[in-house]
């Protein structure tokens, strides 16, 4: 499926979705890099990565989005 980014950004703006970047404070704990920046896997179900974010939507509470990706995919 082709998505035109200008159209996507226009829809996001019309929906009232805002972005926000957080910066960790100097006392924030450092998470160890257990993958050693090696984002490859030779078979399914060996290595997973993930991330969490929240979406601020006008007139609504924050929506939280968590993703998990199998690095073999």
DAWOQUI-V905134 format. One record per residue. SS is DSSP state (H for helix, E for strand, - for the rest). PSI is psi in radians with two decimals (* if undefined). BURIAL is + if it has 16 or more other ideal C-beta (glycine too) atoms within 10 Angstrom, else -. Layout:
BEGIN
ss->[SS SS]
psi->[PSI PSI]
burial->[BURIAL BURIAL]
END
This chain:
BEGIN
ss->[- - - - H H H H H H H H H H H - E E - - - - - - - - - - - - - - - - - - - - - - - - - - - - - E E E E E E E E E E - - - - - E E E E E E E E - - -]
psi->[2.28 2.38 2.23 2.09 -0.63 -0.73 -0.71 -0.82 -0.62 -0.74 -0.71 -0.79 -0.75 -0.53 -0.19 0.30 2.25 2.77 2.72 2.33 2.30 2.53 2.15 2.55 2.92 -0.41 0.03 2.46 2.43 2.31 2.27 2.56 1.45 -0.28 -0.20 0.58 0.30 1.71 0.76 2.73 2.44 -0.13 2.80 2.74 0.49 -0.76 2.31 2.58 2.80 2.98 2.74 2.53 2.94 2.59 2.21 1.99 2.26 2.27 0.22 2.82 2.82 2.46 2.31 2.37 2.16 2.33 2.53 2.24 2.28 2.13 -0.20 -0.47 *]
burial->[- - - - - - - - - - - - - - - - - - - - - - - - - - - - - - - - - - - - - - - - - - - - - - + - - - - - - - - - - - - - - - - - - - - - - - + - -]
END
